[in-house]
Amino acid sequence: MPKTTRTPLREKARSEGARVDGLRDPDVETFVGAMGTRMRADAETVGVGLRTLEIQVRLHLPRLSRPAVAGWSPDKVYEEIRLQAVVRAAQVRQSAEDAAHQAHASVLLNVNKAHRDLSLSFGDGYRTRLRFAEVRPSIGHLVQSRLHYLHSERADTVLQFGLFLPGATMPITYAAFSRCDRQYVMDALTGHGLDVNPDRIMVLTRMHGLAGIPANLMSLTIARAVREIRAVNAGDYVITAYNPMLGFGGTSFLASGFRPIALSPVAYRYDDKGLFQTRRIAGASVPQLLDTPDNVLMVLGATSAAKRSVAGIESLIRVPRRTHSGGGHVRPVPADFTSPQWTERLLGYRRLLESCWSDRTVHPRYQEPPVAAGDPRGQCGVTSVWLARRLRADLLLEPVYCYGRLRVGRDDAEDVSHHCWVEIGPADDPRRFVIDLTGDQSDAVREPIILGEHRALADRGLRYETAASLRLDELPKDRVWPRFLALDDRLRDLEEPRRQP
């Protein structure tokens, strides 16, 4: 049997360091170096680490043009983005203090080493062990929207894990995963000859660690998360990326076994206040003016076969900007929602969700007098959010969350005047498919769920009139989201005993 040659981790790190140096923008690095003293003073005033503020500075620099970044004085450039960077850093600080308290982070004082078995050793002889576990959806929301530097929650998160100190409710490390829904990622994988399906790819979308944790805890978190993905058969490959523009070098990813596979453009967009927004929720925003370095896409094999497939990848594919900016989605998994199998599955969803409805998930207008257990009134919003997320995760669809009115066309039954449901297909297509898991809020509807093409339902007297619609990626900013998180927390609590060994 021929010997397998393995590149030492230190050599890989040096090689990747050289790659990162080649991707960094000289004008940006010159500016950051010149502003070190001012940024340090602002970071101390805000109460955050220098790196926290520096990331926000780098994130907001693309608002400015190349002539501005390269030609203005560093002080003038800094003043142009200082307010936005400081505001975002201050938001992190406000939430980080609470998070550190909930995570019992004070225990980490004087920690010497984090071991592979998740035990921690301290200078005074004290030892304790971290717990690896799934993160509750409401806690994941706090990490993604308030602690992570992007300040943007991924509505399509399907798995989220963390390392917890004993008795803590907040993790000290965090990793979130979504399904692969971007075609350019698929193109990067297939360009290396990998035979992959998008429903077998997990994307590591968010990572975060509290200040003061041992450096190797991030790679240990990734390793445990990938082990769990393999155990539940959630995917064969894990994809992620790091951004040299923001000063990242992919160290934790390399230590976890990820391999670089492609260079991909990054889209920076800003709202009317000049604050960064991800392109998934950008809406009416202003695009970047600065041409910026590429991200480095990386892949990790979760299974033995996948590991062998990626082991020989050495070169990098470059994703064209037009391909990336086009935002092409992968082809959805085929599904016939009119089939008996899907009807039964959707009825099963309804039964599952009924068991989790509560006064924390119901719309406020139905709080008084309270509705009975299992009553769908006021539960259509959270139910539709859950369904939209499930359709994205299972079928890679782009469902639309709709709010409006359901007219039933009968004098002896009331319309549902404040209603939510899910549609699949363009808004102007009469054949778009309606899935309503709480259609029985009206006495005119006998079955618990309503399925069918929009036009066909109208012919039956069921007219869905949309007043507003939101894509899944936009829902975390909607008022329904906190109530949905309460529903998702309850679902996780019900499922947790089944996952216990």
C-alpha positions, -999 to +999 in steps of 0.1 A: +000+000+000+015+034-010+022+059+018-001+088+022+018+121+024+003+146+048+013+182+049+021+193+084-004+218+099+023+244+104+033+242+067-003+245+057-007+276+079+024+292+063+011+284+028-023+299+036-007+329+053+011+336+020-022+333+001-039+357+025-011+382+022-015+381-016-053+387-013-051+417+011-057+452-003-025+473+002-045+506+005-067+491+031-038+476+051-019+509+049-050+528+062-056+503+091-020+505+101-020+543+101-052+545+122-041+520+149-038+546+176-071+563+169-089+530+167-074+518+199-086+550+217-121+546+203-122+509+212-112+518+248-139+545+250-165+521+237-153+493+259-145+467+233-113+450+221-093+467+193-101+438+170-138+442+174-137+478+162-112+470+135-135+445+119-163+471+118-139+496+102-129+471+076-165+461+070-175+497+063-145+508+042-160+496+009-186+524+011-158+546-001-142+547-035-106+537-044-096+574-049-109+582-014-092+553+004-059+558-015-059+595-019-075+611+012-056+614+045-062+584+068-079+607+093-104+619+067-111+583+056-116+573+092-141+601+099-162+590+070-168+556+085-161+561+122-197+566+133-210+534+117-180+514+130-183+527+165-221+522+166-218+486+156-189+479+180-210+495+208-239+473+200-216+443+204-204+455+238-239+459+252-248+424+243-214+408+251-216+417+288-249+399+292-237+370+271-205+366+292-227+365+324-250+339+310-220+319+297-203+319+331-173+333+313-156+345+345-147+309+351-122+312+322-099+335+342-064+320+344-073+290+322-042+273+310-053+250+283-083+235+265-079+198+258-093+177+229-116+159+254-131+194+261-116+195+296-100+228+308-070+230+331-061+261+351-030+274+367-042+268+402-049+231+396-087+235+390-102+215+362-136+214+345-152+201+314-171+218+286-203+205+273-209+203+235-246+207+227-271+221+203-279+258+209-315+268+216-330+289+187-336+319+209-299+319+220-287+314+185-308+345+175-289+365+201-255+354+189-262+360+153-281+393+155-262+409+184-228+393+190-216+383+155-198+410+136-223+409+107-253+417+130-275+396+106-293+365+114-296+336+089-332+327+088-324+294+072-302+280+100-309+243+104-282+233+130-264+253+156-239+240+182-218+254+209-195+246+239-210+254+273-194+258+307-212+239+335-246+253+343-244+280+316-273+288+292-251+308+267-223+290+248-187+303+249-183+292+213-210+290+186-213+275+150-243+277+128-251+257+096-275+261+067-282+242+035-263+251+004-286+272-018-261+291-040-252+277-074-217+293-074-208+272-044-219+241-063-199+252-093-168+255-072-172+220-059-180+204-092-152+223-109-129+202-088-145+170-100-166+164-069-199+146-075-222+165-050-258+172-044-268+205-027-290+187-002-258+169+010-239+200+017-239+220+049-226+255+049-209+269+081-224+304+080-217+319+114-190+313+140-185+332+172-164+329+204-166+350+235-136+371+244-109+354+264-115+318+253-085+295+245-077+299+208-081+262+200-118+261+212-130+273+178-114+244+159-126+220+186-162+233+182-160+228+144-147+192+149-175+183+173-201+199+150-189+180+120-189+148+140-226+155+149-234+162+112-219+129+103-238+111+131-272+124+121-264+119+084-271+156+077-245+160+049-213+148+032-195+181+029-192+212+049-185+245+031-173+278+046-153+309+037-130+334+053-126+371+043-090+385+041-105+420+037-116+418+073-083+406+085-092+369+088-067+342+078-087+309+082-066+296+110-094+277+128-106+263+096-072+250+086-068+235+121-101+217+116-091+202+082-107+225+057-091+228+023-092+260+001-111+254-031-120+287-047-118+325-046-152+342-046-162+378-048-178+395-017-208+419-019-209+448+005-240+468+008-252+496+031-284+510+043-295+547+043-275+552+076-243+538+060-245+506+081-235+473+065-262+448+054-257+414+040-269+409+005-296+384+015-315+412+032-301+442+014-333+454-003-331+491-012-294+495-002-263+512-016-236+489-032-199+492-024-177+516-043-144+500-035-132+470-054-124+444-027-104+412-023-121+378-028-133+355-001-116+321+002-141+292-001-131+261+018-144+225+020-142+198+046-153+162+041-177+150+068-177+114+058-148+091+050-156+090+013-159+128+012-126+132+029-109+111+003-125+131-025-112+164-012-078+152-001-062+158-035-075+193-041-046+217-044-057+244-069-082+272-066-111+280-089-120+316-093-158+324-092-166+351-118-182+382-103-211+380-127-219+345-114-217+355-078-236+388-082-263+369-101-272+351-069-284+320-088-301+295-065-296+258-068-323+237-084-349+227-058-357+191-049-387+180-069-419+177-048-456+171-057-475+189-030-508+175-045-498+139-038-513+120-008-478+116+006-473+153+008-508+159+022-501+135+050-467+151+057-482+185+059-510+173+082-482+158+103-465+192+105-498+207+116-502+182+144-466+187+155-470+225+156-503+224+174-486+207+203-462+237+206-487+266+202-490+287+233-496+322+246-460+330+237-466+321+200-501+335+195-506+369+179-512+396+206-548+403+194-557+367+205-542+370+240-575+382+256-596+362+259-571+334+254-578+308+227-581+271+236-552+247+231-550+236+195-570+266+182-553+279+151-564+315+155-535+338+159-510+310+153-508+314+115-478+337+116-454+314+135-467+284+117-460+299+083-425+310+093-418+274+105-431+260+072-411+284+050-379+274+069-387+237+065-394+240+028-360+257+024-341+232+045-357+200+030-364+211-006-341+241-012-372+261-022-377+298-021-410+301-003-427+334+003-444+344+036-476+362+029-498+383+051-533+394+041-569+382+040-586+349+033-620+354+018-642+324+019-671+336-002-699+326+021-724+348+039-727+323+068-689+323+076-665+350+084-634+358+063-600+355+080-591+392+080-556+390+095-540+359+081-506+344+071-497+316+047-469+304+024-468+306-014-444+290-039-439+307-072-439+343-086-465+366-071-480+374-106-484+337-115-520+325-110-506+289-108-484+298-077-490+272-050-506+281-017-499+261+015-519+272+044-515+251+076-541+271+096-568+277+070-594+263+094-595+296+113-627+302+092-658+281+099-661+277+062-630+255+061-635+220+075-600+206+068-571+219+089-549+227+059-555+242+025-534+233-005-536+242-042-529+266-070-540+302-063-563+303-092-578+269-085-585+279-049-602+311-060-624+290-083-635+271-051-643+304-034-611+306-013-595+339-023-560+347-008-554+384-010-518+394-002-512+427+016-475+421+022-450+394+014-416+386+027-388+363+016-375+339+042-343+359+045-363+390+055-383+374+083-358+379+112-366+416+110-404+411+112-424+413+143-434+376+140-398+364+146-397+366+184-429+345+186-415+321+161-384+316+182-406+307+212-422+281+189-388+268+178-375+266+213-405+245+223-400+222+194-364+217+203-374+209+239-399+182+227-373+167+204-343+167+228-353+136+248-354+116+215-318+126+208-305+115+242-285+082+240 
